[in-house]
Amino acid sequence: MRKFHAKPVVRKGRLEQVNISSSASQSEKTRAIREIEKLGKMIKELEDYERDAL
């Protein structure tokens, strides 16, 4: 479960870097923000599931 949890966390970190990058276009930043929100929800669900399962 931890391996699966690590992938969205890493992806979210990369997208946060895109969001604060001055070289990224506005459309890239908007896409990154949307995906960050989706990944945040997914990560929270994974953490809740892991907490409930253990």
PDB file of N, CA, C and O in Angstrom:
ATOM      1  N   MET A   1       0.827  -1.197   0.000  1.00  0.00           N
ATOM      2  CA  MET A   1       0.000   0.000   0.000  1.00  0.00           C
ATOM      3  C   MET A   1       0.872   1.261   0.000  1.00  0.00           C
ATOM      4  O   MET A   1       0.546   2.254  -0.651  1.00  0.00           O
ATOM      5  N   ARG A   2       1.958   1.206   0.722  1.00  0.00           N
ATOM      6  CA  ARG A   2       2.842   2.370   0.813  1.00  0.00           C
ATOM      7  C   ARG A   2       3.431   2.755  -0.542  1.00  0.00           C
ATOM      8  O   ARG A   2       3.586   3.938  -0.844  1.00  0.00           O
ATOM      9  N   LYS A   3       3.762   1.736  -1.365  1.00  0.00           N
ATOM     10  CA  LYS A   3       4.325   2.030  -2.679  1.00  0.00           C
ATOM     11  C   LYS A   3       3.311   2.772  -3.536  1.00  0.00           C
ATOM     12  O   LYS A   3       3.656   3.720  -4.241  1.00  0.00           O
ATOM     13  N   PHE A   4       2.068   2.338  -3.471  1.00  0.00           N
ATOM     14  CA  PHE A   4       1.027   3.008  -4.246  1.00  0.00           C
ATOM     15  C   PHE A   4       0.793   4.420  -3.721  1.00  0.00           C
ATOM     16  O   PHE A   4       0.508   5.327  -4.503  1.00  0.00           O
ATOM     17  N   HIS A   5       0.906   4.615  -2.437  1.00  0.00           N
ATOM     18  CA  HIS A   5       0.706   5.917  -1.810  1.00  0.00           C
ATOM     19  C   HIS A   5       1.815   6.893  -2.206  1.00  0.00           C
ATOM     20  O   HIS A   5       1.566   8.091  -2.343  1.00  0.00           O
ATOM     21  N   ALA A   6       3.020   6.396  -2.387  1.00  0.00           N
ATOM     22  CA  ALA A   6       4.167   7.256  -2.695  1.00  0.00           C
ATOM     23  C   ALA A   6       4.060   7.889  -4.082  1.00  0.00           C
ATOM     24  O   ALA A   6       4.484   9.029  -4.270  1.00  0.00           O
ATOM     25  N   LYS A   7       3.511   7.183  -5.033  1.00  0.00           N
ATOM     26  CA  LYS A   7       3.434   7.696  -6.400  1.00  0.00           C
ATOM     27  C   LYS A   7       2.614   8.987  -6.502  1.00  0.00           C
ATOM     28  O   LYS A   7       3.096   9.955  -7.092  1.00  0.00           O
ATOM     29  N   PRO A   8       1.387   9.040  -5.947  1.00  0.00           N
ATOM     30  CA  PRO A   8       0.645  10.300  -6.038  1.00  0.00           C
ATOM     31  C   PRO A   8       1.311  11.432  -5.247  1.00  0.00           C
ATOM     32  O   PRO A   8       1.203  12.597  -5.629  1.00  0.00           O
ATOM     33  N   VAL A   9       1.992  11.101  -4.160  1.00  0.00           N
ATOM     34  CA  VAL A   9       2.666  12.133  -3.361  1.00  0.00           C
ATOM     35  C   VAL A   9       3.802  12.761  -4.169  1.00  0.00           C
ATOM     36  O   VAL A   9       3.977  13.980  -4.170  1.00  0.00           O
ATOM     37  N   VAL A  10       4.563  11.918  -4.851  1.00  0.00           N
ATOM     38  CA  VAL A  10       5.659  12.414  -5.686  1.00  0.00           C
ATOM     39  C   VAL A  10       5.105  13.242  -6.838  1.00  0.00           C
ATOM     40  O   VAL A  10       5.617  14.319  -7.141  1.00  0.00           O
ATOM     41  N   ARG A  11       4.067  12.739  -7.473  1.00  0.00           N
ATOM     42  CA  ARG A  11       3.447  13.466  -8.599  1.00  0.00           C
ATOM     43  C   ARG A  11       2.938  14.829  -8.142  1.00  0.00           C
ATOM     44  O   ARG A  11       3.117  15.827  -8.839  1.00  0.00           O
ATOM     45  N   LYS A  12       2.312  14.871  -6.984  1.00  0.00           N
ATOM     46  CA  LYS A  12       1.795  16.131  -6.449  1.00  0.00           C
ATOM     47  C   LYS A  12       2.938  17.118  -6.217  1.00  0.00           C
ATOM     48  O   LYS A  12       2.805  18.308  -6.503  1.00  0.00           O
ATOM     49  N   GLY A  13       4.049  16.626  -5.702  1.00  0.00           N
ATOM     50  CA  GLY A  13       5.215  17.483  -5.483  1.00  0.00           C
ATOM     51  C   GLY A  13       5.742  18.081  -6.775  1.00  0.00           C
ATOM     52  O   GLY A  13       6.096  19.259  -6.828  1.00  0.00           O
ATOM     53  N   ARG A  14       5.792  17.262  -7.816  1.00  0.00           N
ATOM     54  CA  ARG A  14       6.251  17.765  -9.120  1.00  0.00           C
ATOM     55  C   ARG A  14       5.308  18.822  -9.669  1.00  0.00           C
ATOM     56  O   ARG A  14       5.746  19.836 -10.212  1.00  0.00           O
ATOM     57  N   LEU A  15       4.017  18.581  -9.524  1.00  0.00           N
ATOM     58  CA  LEU A  15       3.040  19.551 -10.025  1.00  0.00           C
ATOM     59  C   LEU A  15       3.093  20.851  -9.233  1.00  0.00           C
ATOM     60  O   LEU A  15       2.873  21.925  -9.793  1.00  0.00           O
ATOM     61  N   GLU A  16       3.379  20.768  -7.955  1.00  0.00           N
ATOM     62  CA  GLU A  16       3.524  21.986  -7.153  1.00  0.00           C
ATOM     63  C   GLU A  16       4.717  22.801  -7.637  1.00  0.00           C
ATOM     64  O   GLU A  16       4.682  24.031  -7.601  1.00  0.00           O
ATOM     65  N   GLN A  17       5.764  22.129  -8.086  1.00  0.00           N
ATOM     66  CA  GLN A  17       6.915  22.829  -8.648  1.00  0.00           C
ATOM     67  C   GLN A  17       6.534  23.524  -9.958  1.00  0.00           C
ATOM     68  O   GLN A  17       6.973  24.646 -10.212  1.00  0.00           O
ATOM     69  N   VAL A  18       5.727  22.873 -10.781  1.00  0.00           N
ATOM     70  CA  VAL A  18       5.248  23.491 -12.022  1.00  0.00           C
ATOM     71  C   VAL A  18       4.424  24.727 -11.686  1.00  0.00           C
ATOM     72  O   VAL A  18       4.544  25.759 -12.346  1.00  0.00           O
ATOM     73  N   ASN A  19       3.592  24.618 -10.664  1.00  0.00           N
ATOM     74  CA  ASN A  19       2.705  25.713 -10.288  1.00  0.00           C
ATOM     75  C   ASN A  19       3.490  26.949  -9.869  1.00  0.00           C
ATOM     76  O   ASN A  19       3.055  28.066 -10.150  1.00  0.00           O
ATOM     77  N   ILE A  20       4.629  26.787  -9.206  1.00  0.00           N
ATOM     78  CA  ILE A  20       5.382  27.952  -8.740  1.00  0.00           C
ATOM     79  C   ILE A  20       6.471  28.368  -9.726  1.00  0.00           C
ATOM     80  O   ILE A  20       7.148  29.375  -9.519  1.00  0.00           O
ATOM     81  N   SER A  21       6.638  27.598 -10.792  1.00  0.00           N
ATOM     82  CA  SER A  21       7.663  27.893 -11.788  1.00  0.00           C
ATOM     83  C   SER A  21       7.293  29.141 -12.589  1.00  0.00           C
ATOM     84  O   SER A  21       6.158  29.294 -13.042  1.00  0.00           O
ATOM     85  N   SER A  22       8.259  30.012 -12.750  1.00  0.00           N
ATOM     86  CA  SER A  22       8.006  31.221 -13.533  1.00  0.00           C
ATOM     87  C   SER A  22       8.046  30.935 -15.032  1.00  0.00           C
ATOM     88  O   SER A  22       7.534  31.727 -15.823  1.00  0.00           O
ATOM     89  N   SER A  23       8.642  29.826 -15.429  1.00  0.00           N
ATOM     90  CA  SER A  23       8.733  29.496 -16.852  1.00  0.00           C
ATOM     91  C   SER A  23       7.506  28.733 -17.364  1.00  0.00           C
ATOM     92  O   SER A  23       7.348  28.568 -18.574  1.00  0.00           O
ATOM     93  N   ALA A  24       6.642  28.269 -16.465  1.00  0.00           N
ATOM     94  CA  ALA A  24       5.453  27.520 -16.887  1.00  0.00           C
ATOM     95  C   ALA A  24       4.384  28.480 -17.401  1.00  0.00           C
ATOM     96  O   ALA A  24       4.210  29.577 -16.869  1.00  0.00           O
ATOM     97  N   SER A  25       3.679  28.055 -18.433  1.00  0.00           N
ATOM     98  CA  SER A  25       2.601  28.883 -18.977  1.00  0.00           C
ATOM     99  C   SER A  25       1.396  28.848 -18.038  1.00  0.00           C
ATOM    100  O   SER A  25       1.303  27.994 -17.156  1.00  0.00           O
ATOM    101  N   GLN A  26       0.485  29.780 -18.243  1.00  0.00           N
ATOM    102  CA  GLN A  26      -0.705  29.848 -17.406  1.00  0.00           C
ATOM    103  C   GLN A  26      -1.561  28.597 -17.544  1.00  0.00           C
ATOM    104  O   GLN A  26      -2.140  28.128 -16.564  1.00  0.00           O
ATOM    105  N   SER A  27      -1.644  28.053 -18.758  1.00  0.00           N
ATOM    106  CA  SER A  27      -2.446  26.834 -18.951  1.00  0.00           C
ATOM    107  C   SER A  27      -1.806  25.648 -18.231  1.00  0.00           C
ATOM    108  O   SER A  27      -2.516  24.806 -17.681  1.00  0.00           O
ATOM    109  N   GLU A  28      -0.472  25.571 -18.226  1.00  0.00           N
ATOM    110  CA  GLU A  28       0.211  24.499 -17.497  1.00  0.00           C
ATOM    111  C   GLU A  28      -0.044  24.622 -16.001  1.00  0.00           C
ATOM    112  O   GLU A  28      -0.263  23.623 -15.316  1.00  0.00           O
ATOM    113  N   LYS A  29      -0.013  25.848 -15.503  1.00  0.00           N
ATOM    114  CA  LYS A  29      -0.260  26.082 -14.083  1.00  0.00           C
ATOM    115  C   LYS A  29      -1.693  25.714 -13.713  1.00  0.00           C
ATOM    116  O   LYS A  29      -1.928  25.116 -12.663  1.00  0.00           O
ATOM    117  N   THR A  30      -2.642  26.062 -14.559  1.00  0.00           N
ATOM    118  CA  THR A  30      -4.041  25.738 -14.303  1.00  0.00           C
ATOM    119  C   THR A  30      -4.246  24.227 -14.286  1.00  0.00           C
ATOM    120  O   THR A  30      -4.929  23.698 -13.409  1.00  0.00           O
ATOM    121  N   ARG A  31      -3.652  23.530 -15.262  1.00  0.00           N
ATOM    122  CA  ARG A  31      -3.735  22.073 -15.298  1.00  0.00           C
ATOM    123  C   ARG A  31      -3.107  21.462 -14.054  1.00  0.00           C
ATOM    124  O   ARG A  31      -3.636  20.508 -13.484  1.00  0.00           O
ATOM    125  N   ALA A  32      -1.978  22.015 -13.642  1.00  0.00           N
ATOM    126  CA  ALA A  32      -1.281  21.508 -12.456  1.00  0.00           C
ATOM    127  C   ALA A  32      -2.145  21.691 -11.209  1.00  0.00           C
ATOM    128  O   ALA A  32      -2.227  20.786 -10.379  1.00  0.00           O
ATOM    129  N   ILE A  33      -2.785  22.847 -11.068  1.00  0.00           N
ATOM    130  CA  ILE A  33      -3.633  23.117  -9.904  1.00  0.00           C
ATOM    131  C   ILE A  33      -4.781  22.119  -9.847  1.00  0.00           C
ATOM    132  O   ILE A  33      -5.091  21.582  -8.784  1.00  0.00           O
ATOM    133  N   ARG A  34      -5.409  21.872 -10.985  1.00  0.00           N
ATOM    134  CA  ARG A  34      -6.530  20.917 -11.019  1.00  0.00           C
ATOM    135  C   ARG A  34      -6.077  19.517 -10.630  1.00  0.00           C
ATOM    136  O   ARG A  34      -6.749  18.828  -9.863  1.00  0.00           O
ATOM    137  N   GLU A  35      -4.930  19.101 -11.167  1.00  0.00           N
ATOM    138  CA  GLU A  35      -4.447  17.754 -10.844  1.00  0.00           C
ATOM    139  C   GLU A  35      -3.981  17.667  -9.391  1.00  0.00           C
ATOM    140  O   GLU A  35      -4.135  16.626  -8.752  1.00  0.00           O
ATOM    141  N   ILE A  36      -3.410  18.758  -8.863  1.00  0.00           N
ATOM    142  CA  ILE A  36      -2.999  18.791  -7.452  1.00  0.00           C
ATOM    143  C   ILE A  36      -4.215  18.564  -6.559  1.00  0.00           C
ATOM    144  O   ILE A  36      -4.141  17.818  -5.583  1.00  0.00           O
ATOM    145  N   GLU A  37      -5.318  19.199  -6.888  1.00  0.00           N
ATOM    146  CA  GLU A  37      -6.543  19.022  -6.101  1.00  0.00           C
ATOM    147  C   GLU A  37      -7.023  17.575  -6.161  1.00  0.00           C
ATOM    148  O   GLU A  37      -7.396  17.004  -5.136  1.00  0.00           O
ATOM    149  N   LYS A  38      -7.017  16.977  -7.357  1.00  0.00           N
ATOM    150  CA  LYS A  38      -7.441  15.581  -7.500  1.00  0.00           C
ATOM    151  C   LYS A  38      -6.524  14.649  -6.713  1.00  0.00           C
ATOM    152  O   LYS A  38      -6.989  13.743  -6.022  1.00  0.00           O
ATOM    153  N   LEU A  39      -5.224  14.879  -6.826  1.00  0.00           N
ATOM    154  CA  LEU A  39      -4.266  14.031  -6.112  1.00  0.00           C
ATOM    155  C   LEU A  39      -4.394  14.199  -4.601  1.00  0.00           C
ATOM    156  O   LEU A  39      -4.230  13.238  -3.849  1.00  0.00           O
ATOM    157  N   GLY A  40      -4.685  15.412  -4.162  1.00  0.00           N
ATOM    158  CA  GLY A  40      -4.880  15.644  -2.736  1.00  0.00           C
ATOM    159  C   GLY A  40      -6.032  14.816  -2.193  1.00  0.00           C
ATOM    160  O   GLY A  40      -5.937  14.231  -1.114  1.00  0.00           O
ATOM    161  N   LYS A  41      -7.119  14.773  -2.949  1.00  0.00           N
ATOM    162  CA  LYS A  41      -8.268  13.961  -2.546  1.00  0.00           C
ATOM    163  C   LYS A  41      -7.909  12.483  -2.536  1.00  0.00           C
ATOM    164  O   LYS A  41      -8.286  11.754  -1.618  1.00  0.00           O
ATOM    165  N   MET A  42      -7.174  12.036  -3.565  1.00  0.00           N
ATOM    166  CA  MET A  42      -6.788  10.633  -3.651  1.00  0.00           C
ATOM    167  C   MET A  42      -5.874  10.256  -2.482  1.00  0.00           C
ATOM    168  O   MET A  42      -6.041   9.199  -1.875  1.00  0.00           O
ATOM    169  N   ILE A  43      -4.927  11.107  -2.177  1.00  0.00           N
ATOM    170  CA  ILE A  43      -3.995  10.839  -1.079  1.00  0.00           C
ATOM    171  C   ILE A  43      -4.738  10.760   0.243  1.00  0.00           C
ATOM    172  O   ILE A  43      -4.455   9.892   1.069  1.00  0.00           O
ATOM    173  N   LYS A  44      -5.689  11.665   0.444  1.00  0.00           N
ATOM    174  CA  LYS A  44      -6.465  11.648   1.682  1.00  0.00           C
ATOM    175  C   LYS A  44      -7.269  10.351   1.794  1.00  0.00           C
ATOM    176  O   LYS A  44      -7.326   9.745   2.864  1.00  0.00           O
ATOM    177  N   GLU A  45      -7.889   9.926   0.690  1.00  0.00           N
ATOM    178  CA  GLU A  45      -8.647   8.673   0.705  1.00  0.00           C
ATOM    179  C   GLU A  45      -7.742   7.484   1.015  1.00  0.00           C
ATOM    180  O   GLU A  45      -8.125   6.591   1.771  1.00  0.00           O
ATOM    181  N   LEU A  46      -6.543   7.471   0.432  1.00  0.00           N
ATOM    182  CA  LEU A  46      -5.608   6.382   0.702  1.00  0.00           C
ATOM    183  C   LEU A  46      -5.194   6.360   2.173  1.00  0.00           C
ATOM    184  O   LEU A  46      -5.110   5.297   2.789  1.00  0.00           O
ATOM    185  N   GLU A  47      -4.938   7.541   2.723  1.00  0.00           N
ATOM    186  CA  GLU A  47      -4.556   7.619   4.135  1.00  0.00           C
ATOM    187  C   GLU A  47      -5.696   7.174   5.035  1.00  0.00           C
ATOM    188  O   GLU A  47      -5.476   6.455   6.010  1.00  0.00           O
ATOM    189  N   ASP A  48      -6.916   7.599   4.713  1.00  0.00           N
ATOM    190  CA  ASP A  48      -8.081   7.186   5.498  1.00  0.00           C
ATOM    191  C   ASP A  48      -8.279   5.677   5.426  1.00  0.00           C
ATOM    192  O   ASP A  48      -8.548   5.032   6.439  1.00  0.00           O
ATOM    193  N   TYR A  49      -8.145   5.112   4.222  1.00  0.00           N
ATOM    194  CA  TYR A  49      -8.302   3.665   4.050  1.00  0.00           C
ATOM    195  C   TYR A  49      -7.242   2.916   4.853  1.00  0.00           C
ATOM    196  O   TYR A  49      -7.538   1.942   5.544  1.00  0.00           O
ATOM    197  N   GLU A  50      -6.008   3.388   4.749  1.00  0.00           N
ATOM    198  CA  GLU A  50      -4.912   2.728   5.455  1.00  0.00           C
ATOM    199  C   GLU A  50      -5.131   2.795   6.969  1.00  0.00           C
ATOM    200  O   GLU A  50      -4.886   1.818   7.677  1.00  0.00           O
ATOM    201  N   ARG A  51      -5.583   3.928   7.455  1.00  0.00           N
ATOM    202  CA  ARG A  51      -5.840   4.097   8.883  1.00  0.00           C
ATOM    203  C   ARG A  51      -6.980   3.159   9.329  1.00  0.00           C
ATOM    204  O   ARG A  51      -6.892   2.533  10.385  1.00  0.00           O
ATOM    205  N   ASP A  52      -8.026   3.069   8.534  1.00  0.00           N
ATOM    206  CA  ASP A  52      -9.163   2.208   8.873  1.00  0.00           C
ATOM    207  C   ASP A  52      -8.801   0.723   8.789  1.00  0.00           C
ATOM    208  O   ASP A  52      -9.261  -0.083   9.597  1.00  0.00           O
ATOM    209  N   ALA A  53      -7.970   0.374   7.802  1.00  0.00           N
ATOM    210  CA  ALA A  53      -7.610  -1.033   7.606  1.00  0.00           C
ATOM    211  C   ALA A  53      -6.683  -1.542   8.696  1.00  0.00           C
ATOM    212  O   ALA A  53      -6.716  -2.721   9.050  1.00  0.00           O
ATOM    213  N   LEU A  54      -5.860  -0.656   9.223  1.00  0.00           N
ATOM    214  CA  LEU A  54      -4.932  -1.096  10.253  1.00  0.00           C
ATOM    215  C   LEU A  54      -5.545  -0.790  11.589  1.00  0.00           C
ATOM    216  O   LEU A  54      -4.941  -1.073  12.624  1.00  0.00           O
TER     217      LEU A  54
END
